[in-house]
Amino acid sequence: KYAENMYYFSELALTLNAPESGTAPTDSRQRPDQRLMENGRWDEANAEKQRLEEKQRLSRKRREAEAARASEDGTPCDPYKPLWFERRKDPVTQELAHVYKGGYWESKEKQDWSLCPDIF
C-alpha cells in the first residue's frame, strides 16, 4: 500500500534501514544525510552529504600522512583496521575475506561504544 510514496521498495527493503536504538554510533542507519533525505529535506541532505564526504577525505589524508611519516622515520604504523572484523583466508574458498572477530554484541550489551570513531 502506498508503494509509490516509498520508491516502490518492498516492506522488507523499507525495514532494513529503520532506525534501531542501541546500535553503534557508526551504524549506517544513523547517517544524518540519509535521515534528512528520508524526511524529504533534500537541500539539507545534500549539504550534509558533502560535509560527511569531506570529513572522510580529511580522515583518509591524515592516515596517509601518518603512514608516510612512519615510513620515512622507519617507525611502525598501524593501518586502518575494522573494529569487529579481520581479514583472513576463507578455509573453503581460500580467498581473503573479512570475518567477524567478536566484540560488537558485547559492546552493544554494555552500550560501550568508546572504541568507535566519530565518522558522522
C-alpha positions in Angstrom: 0.0 0.0 0.0 1.3 3.5 -0.9 4.4 1.9 -2.6 4.6 4.9 -5.0 5.4 7.1 -1.9 8.2 4.7 -0.8 10.1 4.5 -4.1 8.4 1.1 -4.8 10.5 -0.6 -2.2 9.2 -3.8 -0.6 8.2 -3.8 3.0 11.4 -5.7 3.8 13.6 -3.2 2.0 11.9 -0.4 3.9 12.5 -2.0 7.3 16.2 -2.7 6.6 17.0 0.9 7.1 14.7 1.6 10.0 16.5 3.1 13.0 17.2 0.8 15.9 18.0 2.0 19.4 21.3 0.9 21.0 23.3 0.4 17.8 26.9 1.6 17.4 27.3 5.3 16.5 28.9 4.1 13.3 25.8 2.2 12.2 24.9 3.4 8.7 21.3 3.7 9.7 22.4 6.7 11.8 23.8 8.7 8.8 22.4 12.2 9.2 22.3 12.9 5.5 20.2 9.7 5.0 17.8 10.7 7.7 17.3 14.1 6.2 16.7 12.7 2.8 14.2 10.2 4.1 12.4 13.1 5.7 12.2 15.0 2.4 14.7 17.6 3.4 16.7 17.3 0.1 18.8 20.5 0.3 19.9 19.9 3.9 20.6 16.2 3.0 22.8 17.2 0.1 24.8 19.7 2.2 25.2 17.1 5.0 26.4 14.5 2.5 29.0 17.0 1.2 30.1 17.6 4.8 30.4 13.9 5.6 32.4 13.2 2.4 34.8 16.0 3.2 35.3 14.6 6.7 36.0 11.2 5.2 38.6 12.7 2.8 40.4 14.5 5.6 40.5 11.4 7.7 42.0 9.4 4.8 44.6 12.1 4.1 45.5 12.1 7.8 46.0 8.3 7.8 48.1 8.5 4.6 50.2 11.3 6.1 50.8 9.3 9.3 51.8 6.3 7.2 54.2 8.4 5.1 55.8 9.9 8.2 56.2 6.4 9.7 57.7 5.1 6.5 60.2 8.0 6.5 61.1 7.6 10.1 61.2 3.8 9.9 58.7 3.5 12.7 55.8 1.0 12.7 52.4 2.4 11.6 49.2 0.5 12.1 47.0 0.9 9.1 43.2 1.3 9.4 41.7 -1.9 10.9 38.0 -2.6 11.2 36.8 -2.9 14.8 34.9 -6.2 14.6 36.3 -7.9 11.5 39.7 -9.2 10.5 40.9 -10.2 7.1 41.6 -14.0 6.9 41.7 -16.6 4.3 38.4 -18.4 3.9 39.0 -22.1 4.7 36.7 -23.2 1.9 37.4 -20.8 -0.9 40.9 -19.9 0.1 40.1 -16.3 -0.7 40.7 -13.4 1.7 37.5 -12.3 3.4 36.6 -10.1 6.3 35.5 -12.4 9.1 33.7 -11.3 12.3 36.2 -11.5 15.2 33.8 -10.6 18.0 33.2 -7.7 20.3 30.2 -6.0 18.7 27.5 -7.8 20.6 29.4 -7.3 23.9 29.7 -3.6 23.2 26.1 -3.4 22.3 25.0 -5.2 25.5 27.2 -2.8 27.6 26.4 0.2 25.4 30.1 0.9 25.4 31.0 2.4 22.1 34.2 4.0 23.2 36.2 2.3 20.5 34.1 3.6 17.7 35.5 6.5 15.7 33.5 9.7 15.1 32.6 9.2 11.5 29.4 11.3 11.3 
